Amino acid sequence: QVQLVESGGGLVQPGGSLRLSCAASEFTLDYYAIGWFRQAPGKEREFVAGISWSGSSTYYEDYVKGRFTISRDNAKNTVYLQMNSLKPEDTAVYYCAADRVTYEADYVTNMDFDYDYWGQGTQVTVSS
């Protein structure tokens, strides 16, 4: 069964860091763009960051730009989201999602309906 599994969430103080991982099982991420989304209580799910299948293209929303870094290790079939300078407003459940693309489509989309597979999410809480 195709699965994406997120890990690395937890409780952290403001200004702290976490690294989320998104691992795939039963399929390889080679021709998948990967996006990270988040959903806070009472709010709509929103795009955070994404990376193209080759890793050559990345995209960040303004509210995380300069603080979060997305990367991928296709040999380990894993994508990472390094989150630094965390703020209380970053508190949410974080989801990774995989978008099947062609070799030529080496870009990433921020539209959730483009994504084919989703993980179950990992909770990130930023609080003192």
C-alpha positions, -999 to +999 in steps of 0.1 A: +000+000+000+013+034-010+021+054+021+037+086+031+048+088+067+057+121+085+078+122+116+098+147+136+070+168+151+068+177+187+067+206+212+093+233+209+098+267+224+095+299+203+127+304+184+135+267+184+140+242+156+125+210+143+132+188+113+103+170+098+108+139+076+085+125+050+093+089+041+076+069+013+068+032+014+058+009-014+068+035-041+098+056-049+097+094-048+118+098-080+092+114-102+071+131-075+072+167-065+067+169-027+048+195-008+044+203+028+011+216+040-002+225+075-035+229+092-040+248+124-072+243+145-101+261+130-082+271+099-079+260+063-051+238+052-023+259+037+007+252+016+041+257+033+069+246+010+075+223-019+103+208-039+104+195-075+112+158-083+149+166-090+153+190-061+163+217-085+133+239-078+118+249-044+090+271-034+081+287+000+052+307+011+061+341+025+052+332+060+080+306+062+105+320+037+139+324+053+130+302+082+121+268+067+142+248+042+129+219+022+153+192+008+152+157-005+173+126-005+160+104-033+184+076-023+167+075+011+133+081-004+128+109+020+120+146+020+128+169+049+115+202+062+140+220+084+121+246+105+141+272+123+130+303+143+097+287+150+068+309+161+036+301+179+017+307+147+036+278+132+016+255+154-003+230+132-005+195+120+020+192+091+013+170+062+035+159+033+020+152-001+033+137-033+024+150-068+032+125-097+049+145-125+067+138-157+104+142-163+099+175-180+077+189-152+105+198-129+086+223-108+064+223-078+028+234-073+012+249-042-023+237-051-035+208-029-057+193-055-026+185-077-013+161-051-020+124-054-009+110-020-010+124+015+005+114+048-014+112+081+003+143+095+026+152+124+018+177+152+040+207+156+034+228+187+054+260+194+048+272+229+067+284+259 
